[in-house]
């Protein structure tokens, strides 16, 4: 497998640190608001990475954190009057619901910063003891000038960091680029005891401490892959890398991976621009699997321009998969076609080349339909197709629904109840051999844009295909 390593700006052959085990850490959300499309894009990108590595035979340990103490959360507490626990519990649950809706699996470990306070304090203590951190009036700071490799990950130059760094912390800082490891608490803010005074951790130190706690081994502090959005490269990942290197003497990650921005009408998605698009709003209009397929269809490193016309076109591509699934009308498989499987894995092994993978999927669907046109009763071939689609489900996270449910999308609950009532009335009419009424009810459903299919499992229905 080849992975584009942000640290070297090159594709590199992926060689795990420990045999077939891969340790991955991905920066999760700060839980003070609902998830937006940027969260969805990043989560789907690293969900695809995880699924691909598993399909290639690796044992993956996947850690994704929740930042549950932060200035934004404290501001939310002041605005809402709710406690820290109430806010973070609510938004963690909302985040998970949204991620499950788009087929993103939970992490193997999902630590919260507040559960790692002792580990964070120990980490900071080591940095102070080694001369990499110092205490001033408002907190404890990391001294960036002591790290000879500082800014090597993000490839920033000193001048670019001045304005960003000045906004954080006190004038007592030894260098404008120095960043807070521990912030002394202000009145009314959540705080934790420490050797330096009541306070809370800085953002960057939380991730370094949680990585050490959950992924470090006796042999190595370094992990295989550290991932996150491109917006985290500086200052967050740069600062993580610096403090971890100085604390342990080892580089934090062998490979750094970053997904591109989500844009709406060409602008970087940002609340400050007033164009943040919450995932929950998209899920009210589109099925989560449709959103997943759309977001996964652009290479993870590319910036993604979200617009509804492209989303609708993407859905039509996904429709083809489900039309094939509908034609198969079976619930078991045989063996995956080896050539097809290899095409998918070869594509994804090239730094998650999703375009090649989806092209291979399109080719398989077209070929399968042509074969079924020639021999619609070939059960052996149908079983192979079913296995191919099951493989795609596992690797890409699409195609999980029964086909008839997929084609019921866009029907509200009230209309669904009306459809079911008409289907039940038709079934009664058929039992009573009142075929005139049965046909009239079918015609009524057809006029509503509904197709019905009588099967051994009962009458199924779908929206008529466009």
TAMO-V708410 format. One line per field, one symbol per residue. ss: DSSP state (2 for helix, 1 for strand, 0 for the rest). phi: phi as a letter, one per 20 degrees, with the letter a starting at -180 (. if undefined). A space follows every 10 residues. Layout:
ss: ???
phi: ???
This chain:
ss: 0111100001 1110000100 1111110001 0000012222 2222222222 2222200011 1111011000 2222222222 0002222222 2222222222 2000000010 0122222222 2222222220 0011110011 1102220000 0000000222 2222220000 0000000011 1111000000 0100000011 1022222222 2222200000 0011111112 2222222222 2222222200 0011111110 0111001100 2220000122 2222200222 2222220000 0001110222 2222222222 2222222200 0000000222 2222222221 0002222222 2222222222 2222000022 2222222222 2222220000 0022220000 0022222222 2222222222 2000222222 2222222001 1111100111 111000
phi: .dcfegfdmb fcfecffcld ecdcccfeee ecbffdffff ffffgeffgf fffffeneed dddcecedba gffffffffe mefgffffff ffffgfgfff fdmeffffcc fdgfecfgff ffffgffffe ndbbdcfdrd ceeffedfdf nffemfdggf effffffdne ffgfbgefcf ebdffegnef bcfbfdpfrb fffffgfgff fffdcfdfeb ffdfcdcrff fegceffgfg fffffffdmc ffcfcdccef fdcclndgfb ffemcfdffg ffffdcfgff fgfffefdgg effdeebfff ffffffffgf ffffgffflc cbcdcfffff gffffffffe llffffffff fgffffffff ffffbfdfff ffffffffff ffgfeemcne fggffgeegn dffffgffff ffffffffff felefffgff fffffffend ddcecgeoed cbffff
